[in-house]
Amino acid sequence: MDYSVKVVRKNIKNCYIRVVSCSEVVLSVPLFTSQNHIDYMLKKRASWIEKKLNYFNLMGNQSNNNRVLYLGKSYNVELVKSDEQKVDICSNSIIVYLKDEKDKDELLERWYKKEASRVLDDLTKYYLGITSKSIDKLRIKKMKSRWGSCNHIKRYINLNQCLIKKPIEFIEYVVLHEIAHLTHPNHSKEFYNYIEKFMPDWSERRKF
């Protein structure tokens, strides 16, 4: 499978690989990482990279075939001409009621945004409750390269609106992950031990 690799050197301790599209991989590495080690990392994670690239391709094909994802499940999009413009889920279909077909994408986008606000707000409140934590603000928006982020000093959390397309188990992990940063603003062993107290299967969810 053909894809490009963008290597980004940062002041970090470990290497991180992200697949950002069906043809681009971003590898973040410590400043003085050798090319040999970069090649080794890409070879070591080759099967994982291919799996993620295939997922991106599947997403693209579903979009082309008039299918969309919601909470990890693929739905067929059905258009119904109506004076009332709204979006409903019925069995295996997402039904878009509209006056003009050209409004479909805008209506779906508004529906995704509304659903993301509802689901992510509820899950954030739940995990803040069981961890006895609090934040000053939750922001839900589209993010290009992260599922979420946390500012433990200003006590706000950002969550990616596109999470609404993922399975609920994965969304829960991202929410708890960011809340855990309020206590451990790093990715230390203590950070993951903290997550495990509230989500024993976090490592399986993270593999997604």
PEQUI-V534289 format. One record per backbone hydrogen bond with DSSP energy under -1.0 kcal/mol. CO is the residue of the C=O (numbers start at 1). NH is the residue of the N-H. E is the energy in kcal/mol with one decimal. If there is no record, write none. Layout:
CO_NH_E, CO_NH_E
//
This chain:
4_25_-2.9, 6_27_-2.9, 8_29_-2.6, 10_12_-1.8, 16_28_-3.0, 18_26_-3.5, 23_4_-3.1, 24_20_-1.7, 24_21_-1.2, 25_6_-3.3, 26_18_-2.8, 27_8_-2.8, 28_16_-2.5, 29_10_-2.9, 30_33_-1.7, 34_38_-1.8, 35_39_-2.7, 36_40_-2.1, 37_41_-2.5, 38_42_-2.2, 39_43_-2.1, 40_44_-2.7, 41_45_-2.0, 43_46_-1.1, 45_49_-2.8, 46_50_-2.5, 47_51_-2.0, 48_52_-2.1, 49_53_-2.6, 50_54_-2.4, 51_55_-1.6, 52_56_-2.1, 53_57_-2.2, 54_58_-2.3, 55_59_-2.4, 56_60_-2.1, 57_61_-2.4, 58_62_-2.6, 59_63_-2.0, 60_64_-2.1, 61_65_-1.9, 62_67_-3.2, 63_66_-1.4, 66_77_-2.4, 68_75_-3.4, 70_73_-1.8, 73_70_-2.3, 75_68_-2.5, 76_94_-2.8, 78_96_-3.3, 80_98_-2.4, 86_97_-2.9, 88_95_-3.0, 90_93_-2.2, 92_76_-1.9, 93_90_-2.9, 94_78_-2.4, 95_88_-2.5, 96_80_-2.8, 97_86_-1.4, 98_82_-2.7, 100_103_-2.2, 101_104_-1.8, 103_107_-2.4, 104_108_-2.7, 105_109_-2.3, 106_110_-2.2, 107_111_-2.2, 108_112_-2.9, 109_113_-2.3, 110_114_-2.1, 111_115_-2.8, 112_116_-2.8, 113_117_-2.1, 114_118_-2.1, 115_119_-2.9, 116_120_-2.4, 117_121_-1.6, 118_122_-2.0, 119_123_-2.4, 120_124_-2.2, 121_125_-2.2, 122_126_-2.1, 123_127_-2.6, 124_128_-2.2, 125_129_-1.8, 126_130_-2.1, 127_131_-1.3, 128_133_-2.2, 137_157_-2.1, 139_159_-2.6, 141_161_-2.2, 147_160_-2.7, 149_158_-2.7, 151_155_-1.5, 151_156_-1.4, 155_136_-3.3, 155_137_-1.1, 156_151_-2.8, 157_139_-3.0, 158_149_-2.2, 159_141_-2.2, 160_163_-2.0, 161_164_-1.6, 162_165_-1.9, 163_166_-2.3, 164_71_-3.1, 165_72_-1.5, 167_171_-2.0, 168_172_-2.5, 169_173_-1.6, 170_174_-2.2, 171_175_-2.4, 172_176_-2.6, 173_177_-2.7, 174_178_-2.2, 175_179_-2.1, 176_180_-2.6, 179_182_-1.7, 180_183_-1.3, 180_184_-2.7, 184_186_-2.3, 188_192_-1.7, 189_193_-2.2, 190_194_-2.1, 191_195_-1.8, 192_196_-2.2, 193_197_-1.1, 195_198_-1.2, 195_199_-1.9, 199_202_-1.8, 201_205_-1.8, 202_206_-2.6, 203_207_-1.2, 205_208_-1.3
//
